[in-house]
Amino acid sequence: MIPDREAFLSRARTDEEREALARAYDLLLEVVRSRRPRVGDFYDPFLAGRVLAALEKVPGVAARPDGGHAEAERVRVLVFPAGVEPRAEDWQLGFLAVEGRWEGLTHRDFLGALLGLGLRREKVGDIYLHEGRAQIVLSAELLPAVASQLSRVGRFPVKVTPISREELCPPPPQIKEVRAAVASLRLDAVAAAGFGVSRSRMAREITAGRVAVNWRLCQDASRHVKEGDVISARGRGRVKVFAVGGTTRSGRTSVILHRYV
């Protein structure tokens, strides 16, 4: 049974969340009516978690994120009938390589150039800069327009070429390794160690709906996390549980965390 629209949107705490959930609700209606997958815009980890959490409570449908790469920060959420395995093309992701001779250009410069073409931020995924090259993830329907119209970034001329998902080569993430001994693998304990805040403060942020695990909103501070889980906190970034070690003499669990900087 499809939830009432206002009941679905009541989970939102801000105007931004309400807008994201409203678009997700429209997708939900389309999926139920057509029995075909429908994909939404790009979200940051927090909004993706909010949308996925809301959709997962609806019987008969499923939702899954994809941003073109396992380490993607911005992802599109696909809504599809439960029991149907989606195809990679259902996410309608497009990929571009940008070549040129430039100096000092940043992620902000490339994003500004894209928005200057009239693109909405929600249609642009991650932008990777690495070893003098740039790669962009965006909605597939925008590929022809961007490939033909994006000729400069800042003051530098560029050449834009569509590429495949397999050619996408994100740079190694910039991480700060955190080694800690935590009382348990509870979410509040691990996240507090990773983000460098008190456990009580992190617990409050979790219950306030500001934390996601693997892009799923989680308001249960006592949930246990495991090796490979990615914890996202609104305003703090992301932490990955890189390794879980043994028990210390004091009975605590040693962990290695990678905080994305």
Contacts in CASP RR format, 6 or more apart in sequence:
PFRMAT RR
TARGET T0000
AUTHOR 0000-0000-0000
METHOD contacts of the structure
MODEL  1
MIPDREAFLSRARTDEEREALARAYDLLLEVVRSRRPRVGDFYDPFLAGR
VLAALEKVPGVAARPDGGHAEAERVRVLVFPAGVEPRAEDWQLGFLAVEG
RWEGLTHRDFLGALLGLGLRREKVGDIYLHEGRAQIVLSAELLPAVASQL
SRVGRFPVKVTPISREELCPPPPQIKEVRAAVASLRLDAVAAAGFGVSRS
RMAREITAGRVAVNWRLCQDASRHVKEGDVISARGRGRVKVFAVGGTTRS
GRTSVILHRYV
1 59 0 8 1.000
2 28 0 8 1.000
2 29 0 8 1.000
2 32 0 8 1.000
2 58 0 8 1.000
3 57 0 8 1.000
3 58 0 8 1.000
5 25 0 8 1.000
8 21 0 8 1.000
8 25 0 8 1.000
8 28 0 8 1.000
8 54 0 8 1.000
9 18 0 8 1.000
9 21 0 8 1.000
9 22 0 8 1.000
9 25 0 8 1.000
11 17 0 8 1.000
11 21 0 8 1.000
11 50 0 8 1.000
11 53 0 8 1.000
11 54 0 8 1.000
12 18 0 8 1.000
12 20 0 8 1.000
12 21 0 8 1.000
12 50 0 8 1.000
13 209 0 8 1.000
16 47 0 8 1.000
17 47 0 8 1.000
17 50 0 8 1.000
20 41 0 8 1.000
20 43 0 8 1.000
20 47 0 8 1.000
20 50 0 8 1.000
20 51 0 8 1.000
21 50 0 8 1.000
21 51 0 8 1.000
21 54 0 8 1.000
23 40 0 8 1.000
23 41 0 8 1.000
24 40 0 8 1.000
24 51 0 8 1.000
24 54 0 8 1.000
24 55 0 8 1.000
24 77 0 8 1.000
24 79 0 8 1.000
27 38 0 8 1.000
27 39 0 8 1.000
27 40 0 8 1.000
27 79 0 8 1.000
28 55 0 8 1.000
28 58 0 8 1.000
28 61 0 8 1.000
28 79 0 8 1.000
30 36 0 8 1.000
30 38 0 8 1.000
31 37 0 8 1.000
31 38 0 8 1.000
31 61 0 8 1.000
31 79 0 8 1.000
31 80 0 8 1.000
31 81 0 8 1.000
32 61 0 8 1.000
35 81 0 8 1.000
36 80 0 8 1.000
36 81 0 8 1.000
37 78 0 8 1.000
37 79 0 8 1.000
37 80 0 8 1.000
37 81 0 8 1.000
37 84 0 8 1.000
37 86 0 8 1.000
37 90 0 8 1.000
38 78 0 8 1.000
38 79 0 8 1.000
38 80 0 8 1.000
39 76 0 8 1.000
39 77 0 8 1.000
39 78 0 8 1.000
39 79 0 8 1.000
39 90 0 8 1.000
39 91 0 8 1.000
39 92 0 8 1.000
40 76 0 8 1.000
40 77 0 8 1.000
40 78 0 8 1.000
40 79 0 8 1.000
41 76 0 8 1.000
41 120 0 8 1.000
41 122 0 8 1.000
41 123 0 8 1.000
41 139 0 8 1.000
42 67 0 8 1.000
42 74 0 8 1.000
42 75 0 8 1.000
42 76 0 8 1.000
42 121 0 8 1.000
42 122 0 8 1.000
42 123 0 8 1.000
42 124 0 8 1.000
42 125 0 8 1.000
42 139 0 8 1.000
43 49 0 8 1.000
43 51 0 8 1.000
43 65 0 8 1.000
43 74 0 8 1.000
43 75 0 8 1.000
43 76 0 8 1.000
43 77 0 8 1.000
43 122 0 8 1.000
44 73 0 8 1.000
44 74 0 8 1.000
45 73 0 8 1.000
45 75 0 8 1.000
45 212 0 8 1.000
45 215 0 8 1.000
45 230 0 8 1.000
45 232 0 8 1.000
45 237 0 8 1.000
45 238 0 8 1.000
46 210 0 8 1.000
46 212 0 8 1.000
46 232 0 8 1.000
46 233 0 8 1.000
46 234 0 8 1.000
48 65 0 8 1.000
48 75 0 8 1.000
48 77 0 8 1.000
48 212 0 8 1.000
48 215 0 8 1.000
49 212 0 8 1.000
49 215 0 8 1.000
49 216 0 8 1.000
49 217 0 8 1.000
49 232 0 8 1.000
50 212 0 8 1.000
50 217 0 8 1.000
51 63 0 8 1.000
51 77 0 8 1.000
52 63 0 8 1.000
52 65 0 8 1.000
52 77 0 8 1.000
52 215 0 8 1.000
52 216 0 8 1.000
52 217 0 8 1.000
53 216 0 8 1.000
53 217 0 8 1.000
55 61 0 8 1.000
55 62 0 8 1.000
55 63 0 8 1.000
55 77 0 8 1.000
55 79 0 8 1.000
56 62 0 8 1.000
56 63 0 8 1.000
56 216 0 8 1.000
59 82 0 8 1.000
60 81 0 8 1.000
60 82 0 8 1.000
61 79 0 8 1.000
61 80 0 8 1.000
61 81 0 8 1.000
61 82 0 8 1.000
62 79 0 8 1.000
62 80 0 8 1.000
62 81 0 8 1.000
62 82 0 8 1.000
62 83 0 8 1.000
62 84 0 8 1.000
63 77 0 8 1.000
63 78 0 8 1.000
63 79 0 8 1.000
63 80 0 8 1.000
64 77 0 8 1.000
64 78 0 8 1.000
64 80 0 8 1.000
64 86 0 8 1.000
65 75 0 8 1.000
65 76 0 8 1.000
65 77 0 8 1.000
65 78 0 8 1.000
65 215 0 8 1.000
66 72 0 8 1.000
66 75 0 8 1.000
66 76 0 8 1.000
66 78 0 8 1.000
66 88 0 8 1.000
66 91 0 8 1.000
66 93 0 8 1.000
67 74 0 8 1.000
67 75 0 8 1.000
67 76 0 8 1.000
67 91 0 8 1.000
67 93 0 8 1.000
67 125 0 8 1.000
67 126 0 8 1.000
67 137 0 8 1.000
68 91 0 8 1.000
68 93 0 8 1.000
68 95 0 8 1.000
68 137 0 8 1.000
68 165 0 8 1.000
68 168 0 8 1.000
69 126 0 8 1.000
69 137 0 8 1.000
69 168 0 8 1.000
69 170 0 8 1.000
71 170 0 8 1.000
71 173 0 8 1.000
72 125 0 8 1.000
72 126 0 8 1.000
72 137 0 8 1.000
72 170 0 8 1.000
73 126 0 8 1.000
73 238 0 8 1.000
74 124 0 8 1.000
74 125 0 8 1.000
74 126 0 8 1.000
74 137 0 8 1.000
75 215 0 8 1.000
76 91 0 8 1.000
76 92 0 8 1.000
76 93 0 8 1.000
76 139 0 8 1.000
78 86 0 8 1.000
78 90 0 8 1.000
78 91 0 8 1.000
80 86 0 8 1.000
80 90 0 8 1.000
88 165 0 8 1.000
92 139 0 8 1.000
92 140 0 8 1.000
92 141 0 8 1.000
93 137 0 8 1.000
93 138 0 8 1.000
93 139 0 8 1.000
93 140 0 8 1.000
93 165 0 8 1.000
94 137 0 8 1.000
94 138 0 8 1.000
94 139 0 8 1.000
94 140 0 8 1.000
94 142 0 8 1.000
94 143 0 8 1.000
94 162 0 8 1.000
94 165 0 8 1.000
95 135 0 8 1.000
95 136 0 8 1.000
95 137 0 8 1.000
95 138 0 8 1.000
95 162 0 8 1.000
95 163 0 8 1.000
95 164 0 8 1.000
95 165 0 8 1.000
95 167 0 8 1.000
95 168 0 8 1.000
96 135 0 8 1.000
96 136 0 8 1.000
96 138 0 8 1.000
96 143 0 8 1.000
96 146 0 8 1.000
96 147 0 8 1.000
96 160 0 8 1.000
96 161 0 8 1.000
96 162 0 8 1.000
96 163 0 8 1.000
97 133 0 8 1.000
97 134 0 8 1.000
97 135 0 8 1.000
97 160 0 8 1.000
97 161 0 8 1.000
97 162 0 8 1.000
97 163 0 8 1.000
97 167 0 8 1.000
98 110 0 8 1.000
98 133 0 8 1.000
98 134 0 8 1.000
98 135 0 8 1.000
98 136 0 8 1.000
98 150 0 8 1.000
98 153 0 8 1.000
98 158 0 8 1.000
98 159 0 8 1.000
98 160 0 8 1.000
99 133 0 8 1.000
99 158 0 8 1.000
99 159 0 8 1.000
99 160 0 8 1.000
99 161 0 8 1.000
100 156 0 8 1.000
100 157 0 8 1.000
100 158 0 8 1.000
100 159 0 8 1.000
101 156 0 8 1.000
102 132 0 8 1.000
102 153 0 8 1.000
102 154 0 8 1.000
102 156 0 8 1.000
102 158 0 8 1.000
103 156 0 8 1.000
105 129 0 8 1.000
105 134 0 8 1.000
105 153 0 8 1.000
105 154 0 8 1.000
105 156 0 8 1.000
106 129 0 8 1.000
107 127 0 8 1.000
107 129 0 8 1.000
109 153 0 8 1.000
109 154 0 8 1.000
110 127 0 8 1.000
110 129 0 8 1.000
110 134 0 8 1.000
110 136 0 8 1.000
110 153 0 8 1.000
111 121 0 8 1.000
111 124 0 8 1.000
111 127 0 8 1.000
113 150 0 8 1.000
113 152 0 8 1.000
113 153 0 8 1.000
113 154 0 8 1.000
114 124 0 8 1.000
114 136 0 8 1.000
114 138 0 8 1.000
114 146 0 8 1.000
114 150 0 8 1.000
115 121 0 8 1.000
115 124 0 8 1.000
117 145 0 8 1.000
117 146 0 8 1.000
117 149 0 8 1.000
117 150 0 8 1.000
119 138 0 8 1.000
119 142 0 8 1.000
119 146 0 8 1.000
123 138 0 8 1.000
123 139 0 8 1.000
123 142 0 8 1.000
124 136 0 8 1.000
124 137 0 8 1.000
124 138 0 8 1.000
124 139 0 8 1.000
125 136 0 8 1.000
125 137 0 8 1.000
125 138 0 8 1.000
126 136 0 8 1.000
126 137 0 8 1.000
126 170 0 8 1.000
127 134 0 8 1.000
127 135 0 8 1.000
127 136 0 8 1.000
127 137 0 8 1.000
128 134 0 8 1.000
128 135 0 8 1.000
128 136 0 8 1.000
128 168 0 8 1.000
128 169 0 8 1.000
128 170 0 8 1.000
128 171 0 8 1.000
129 171 0 8 1.000
130 169 0 8 1.000
130 170 0 8 1.000
130 171 0 8 1.000
131 171 0 8 1.000
134 153 0 8 1.000
135 163 0 8 1.000
135 168 0 8 1.000
135 169 0 8 1.000
135 170 0 8 1.000
136 146 0 8 1.000
137 168 0 8 1.000
138 146 0 8 1.000
143 162 0 8 1.000
146 160 0 8 1.000
147 160 0 8 1.000
147 161 0 8 1.000
147 162 0 8 1.000
150 158 0 8 1.000
150 160 0 8 1.000
151 157 0 8 1.000
151 158 0 8 1.000
151 160 0 8 1.000
152 158 0 8 1.000
173 258 0 8 1.000
173 260 0 8 1.000
174 260 0 8 1.000
174 261 0 8 1.000
175 240 0 8 1.000
175 258 0 8 1.000
175 259 0 8 1.000
175 260 0 8 1.000
175 261 0 8 1.000
176 258 0 8 1.000
176 259 0 8 1.000
176 261 0 8 1.000
177 242 0 8 1.000
177 256 0 8 1.000
177 257 0 8 1.000
177 258 0 8 1.000
177 259 0 8 1.000
178 193 0 8 1.000
178 194 0 8 1.000
178 196 0 8 1.000
178 239 0 8 1.000
178 256 0 8 1.000
178 257 0 8 1.000
178 258 0 8 1.000
178 259 0 8 1.000
179 254 0 8 1.000
179 255 0 8 1.000
179 256 0 8 1.000
179 257 0 8 1.000
180 193 0 8 1.000
180 194 0 8 1.000
180 254 0 8 1.000
180 255 0 8 1.000
180 257 0 8 1.000
181 248 0 8 1.000
181 250 0 8 1.000
181 252 0 8 1.000
181 253 0 8 1.000
181 254 0 8 1.000
181 255 0 8 1.000
182 189 0 8 1.000
182 190 0 8 1.000
182 193 0 8 1.000
182 252 0 8 1.000
182 253 0 8 1.000
182 255 0 8 1.000
183 189 0 8 1.000
183 252 0 8 1.000
183 253 0 8 1.000
184 224 0 8 1.000
184 253 0 8 1.000
185 224 0 8 1.000
185 225 0 8 1.000
185 226 0 8 1.000
185 244 0 8 1.000
185 253 0 8 1.000
185 255 0 8 1.000
186 221 0 8 1.000
186 222 0 8 1.000
186 223 0 8 1.000
186 224 0 8 1.000
186 225 0 8 1.000
187 206 0 8 1.000
187 211 0 8 1.000
187 213 0 8 1.000
187 218 0 8 1.000
187 220 0 8 1.000
187 221 0 8 1.000
187 222 0 8 1.000
187 223 0 8 1.000
187 224 0 8 1.000
187 225 0 8 1.000
187 231 0 8 1.000
188 199 0 8 1.000
188 202 0 8 1.000
188 203 0 8 1.000
188 206 0 8 1.000
188 221 0 8 1.000
188 222 0 8 1.000
189 199 0 8 1.000
190 225 0 8 1.000
190 231 0 8 1.000
190 239 0 8 1.000
190 241 0 8 1.000
190 255 0 8 1.000
190 257 0 8 1.000
191 202 0 8 1.000
191 206 0 8 1.000
191 211 0 8 1.000
191 231 0 8 1.000
191 233 0 8 1.000
191 239 0 8 1.000
192 198 0 8 1.000
192 199 0 8 1.000
192 201 0 8 1.000
192 202 0 8 1.000
193 255 0 8 1.000
193 257 0 8 1.000
194 231 0 8 1.000
194 239 0 8 1.000
194 257 0 8 1.000
194 259 0 8 1.000
195 202 0 8 1.000
195 233 0 8 1.000
195 236 0 8 1.000
195 237 0 8 1.000
195 239 0 8 1.000
195 259 0 8 1.000
202 211 0 8 1.000
202 221 0 8 1.000
202 233 0 8 1.000
203 221 0 8 1.000
205 211 0 8 1.000
205 233 0 8 1.000
205 234 0 8 1.000
206 218 0 8 1.000
206 219 0 8 1.000
206 220 0 8 1.000
206 221 0 8 1.000
207 219 0 8 1.000
207 221 0 8 1.000
208 219 0 8 1.000
209 217 0 8 1.000
209 219 0 8 1.000
210 233 0 8 1.000
210 234 0 8 1.000
210 235 0 8 1.000
211 217 0 8 1.000
211 218 0 8 1.000
211 219 0 8 1.000
211 231 0 8 1.000
211 232 0 8 1.000
211 233 0 8 1.000
211 234 0 8 1.000
212 218 0 8 1.000
212 231 0 8 1.000
212 232 0 8 1.000
213 223 0 8 1.000
213 225 0 8 1.000
213 229 0 8 1.000
213 230 0 8 1.000
213 231 0 8 1.000
213 232 0 8 1.000
214 229 0 8 1.000
214 230 0 8 1.000
215 230 0 8 1.000
215 232 0 8 1.000
225 231 0 8 1.000
225 241 0 8 1.000
226 241 0 8 1.000
226 244 0 8 1.000
227 241 0 8 1.000
227 242 0 8 1.000
227 243 0 8 1.000
227 244 0 8 1.000
228 240 0 8 1.000
228 241 0 8 1.000
228 242 0 8 1.000
229 240 0 8 1.000
229 241 0 8 1.000
230 238 0 8 1.000
230 239 0 8 1.000
230 240 0 8 1.000
230 241 0 8 1.000
231 238 0 8 1.000
231 239 0 8 1.000
231 240 0 8 1.000
231 241 0 8 1.000
232 238 0 8 1.000
233 239 0 8 1.000
237 259 0 8 1.000
237 260 0 8 1.000
238 259 0 8 1.000
238 260 0 8 1.000
239 257 0 8 1.000
239 258 0 8 1.000
239 259 0 8 1.000
239 260 0 8 1.000
240 257 0 8 1.000
240 258 0 8 1.000
240 260 0 8 1.000
241 255 0 8 1.000
241 257 0 8 1.000
242 255 0 8 1.000
242 256 0 8 1.000
242 257 0 8 1.000
242 258 0 8 1.000
243 255 0 8 1.000
243 256 0 8 1.000
244 253 0 8 1.000
244 254 0 8 1.000
244 255 0 8 1.000
245 253 0 8 1.000
245 254 0 8 1.000
245 255 0 8 1.000
245 256 0 8 1.000
246 253 0 8 1.000
246 254 0 8 1.000
247 253 0 8 1.000
247 254 0 8 1.000
248 254 0 8 1.000
END
